[in-house]
Amino acid sequence: MLVLVESQGEMINHIETHVSHAADNIQQGVGALQKAPTQDRQWMCYAIIILLILLLISVCTVIGIKQPWKK
């Protein structure tokens, strides 16, 4: 009977440890979710800027090759 009570006490300790770790993980997840919209918006701005730069380079290249003012 004593061995059974001790093993149940150890199981309860393990459960408490897992619940504590789960609470920590939930808090970290909530923090990450709060940061996500601003980080997503920031990467979207970077992508748009890079796209505009590439578009400008390609337009300049096409104009340089065609040279419509020299017929």
N, C-alpha and C positions, 0 to 999 in steps of 0.2 A: 504494500500500500504506500509506503514511504517513497519507493522508487517511482511509482506512478505519479505521485504528487510533485516530485522533483522534476520529472520529465514534462509535466504539464506547465510547471513554472518556467522552465526553459522555453517552451513553445510560446508562452505568453510574452516572454522577453523578446523573442525573435519577432513576434507580431508587432510589438510596440516599436521595435527598431525599424521594421519595414514601413509602418505607418508614418514614422518620423521622416524617413527618407522620401516617402511619397509626398508629404507636405512640402518638403524642401524643393522637390522637383516641380510641384505645382506652382510654387512661388516663382521659380526661375522661368517656367513656361509663361506665366502671366506677364512677367517683365519682358520677355522676348516678344510676345504678342503686342504689347503696348509700343514697342520700338519698331515693329514691322512696317506699319504704314509710312513712317517718315523715311525709313531706309529704302522702301520700295519706290517712293516718289523721287528720292535722290538718284537712284540708279536709272530711273526713267529719264530724268533730266540729262544725265550723262549720255545715255543712248541717243537722245534727240540731238545733243550737241555734236556727237561723233557723226551721226547721220548727216547733219547739215554741213559739216566740214568735208565729208566725202562727196556730197552733192556739189559743193562749191569747187572742189578739185576736179571732178569730172566735167563740170560745165566749162571751167577754164581750159581744160585739156581739149575738149571738143572745139571750143572757139579758137584755140591756138592752132589746131590742125586744119580746120576749115578756112579760117581767115576770110570771112565774108566781105571785108572791106577791100580785099585785093582780088579783083576779078580778072 
